[in-house]
Amino acid sequence: MITLAKYETIHRAALEDYPLSEEQLGFTGHPLELLERSESNTTYTPIVIKEDDSVAGFFVLDTGDDKFNYTDHQQSILLRGYSIHPAYQGRGIAKTSMILLTKYVKEHFPLVEQVVLGVNEANKAAQSVYLKSGFIDEGTRFTGRSGVQIAMCIRVS
């Protein structure tokens, strides 16, 4: 069973054994890097994607002003650093976690009306997952740390 849970220190060992390829790291940050940033950034909420009791993925929900690179909508939250552990890829976990995402946000961030994200133009696999999960490409493009980013959003309501 796939679930989303707020990161706790018991998850750290699994994230230390979380190998992402150079290609993947070109598109996303490593979970440990994002955790380190979350220690000094109060707008970051680290989330683990779990398959039963195992950590299968990771991302951060960010309520800070960086979301305005993606949207003008005040009641939005930014999805950052999304990844699935390589051992768990190809099993539908990404798609399931995206379905669970809107429910999780609605429950834990009740004022949020939409989730926004930026996906690298070259990352076709991630674009496909997001689009199949209901995210909409509203046509906004901007240059990120690793190239052109496509801004996408999904309504939470």
Secondary structure, 3 states (H helix, E strand, C coil): CEEEEECCHHHHHHHHCCCCCHHHHCCCCCHHHHHHHHHHCCCEEEEEEEECCEEEEEEEEECCHHHHHCCCCCCEEEEEEEEECHHHCCCCHHHHHHHHHHHHHHHHCCCCCEEEEEEECCCHHHHHHHHHCCCEEEEEEEEECCEEEEEEEEECC
